[in-house]
Amino acid sequence: MRPLDPDKREKILKSVLVLTGKQGLASVTISGISKTAGIAVGTLYIYFKNKEEVVQLAYAAVEDKMTRAMYRDFDINVPIKQSLKQIYINMLNYRLNNYGETVFIDQYQQSGYIQLNFSKQLAEYERQNKPLYNLLEKGQKEEIIKALDAIILISFFDGAVRSCSTGIIQKLFPLSQQLIDDNFDMIWKGMS
């Protein structure tokens, strides 16, 4: 048996993102994925067992890519507010520059797919976001960050960044340095 082509696998995973952006995650089908990827349905099944596996692996790939981007230039040794703002800027930039991927992530997290391997996905999320968990813990020890569970603080933070990026993309308000700073100040006031 010849080895699987990593380019075909990548095309299949990217097709899920494209289709989610066009028609929503709930409407994604195996035939739609194979057509968008330009491969036969039978070929898709050589790479993946079923639609659920394709969707979950697409999520894992995007989540990994987004998480790596979030922590670019992160340094826990600089002041907490500055560190948190670096994560915020990285996350906002990623969402604005990769909107199709973030639409997929958002829909995935609000779908039943998240429940298929929830414990495993939560553990992986916590592992990938250890820098943010550590930063929040440091801020709480220094009494700079509110004494709430980290997941509550992270959900608040993530929601604010998600709303801001969506508003910019949908042209509800224009992207400006003032908007970026004001949005972060609101986040900071809510967390500190």
Buried (B, 14 or more C-beta within 10 A) or exposed (E): EEEEEEEBBEBBBBBBBBBBBEEEBEEBEBEBBBBBBEBEEEBBEEBBEEBEEBBBBBBBBBBEEBBEBBBEEBEEEEEBBEBBBBBBBBBBBBBBEBBBBBBBBBBBBEBEBBEEBEEEBEEBBBEBBEBBBEBBEBBBEEEBBBEEEBBEBBEBBBEBBBEBBBBBBEEEEEBEEEBBEEBBEEBBEEBE
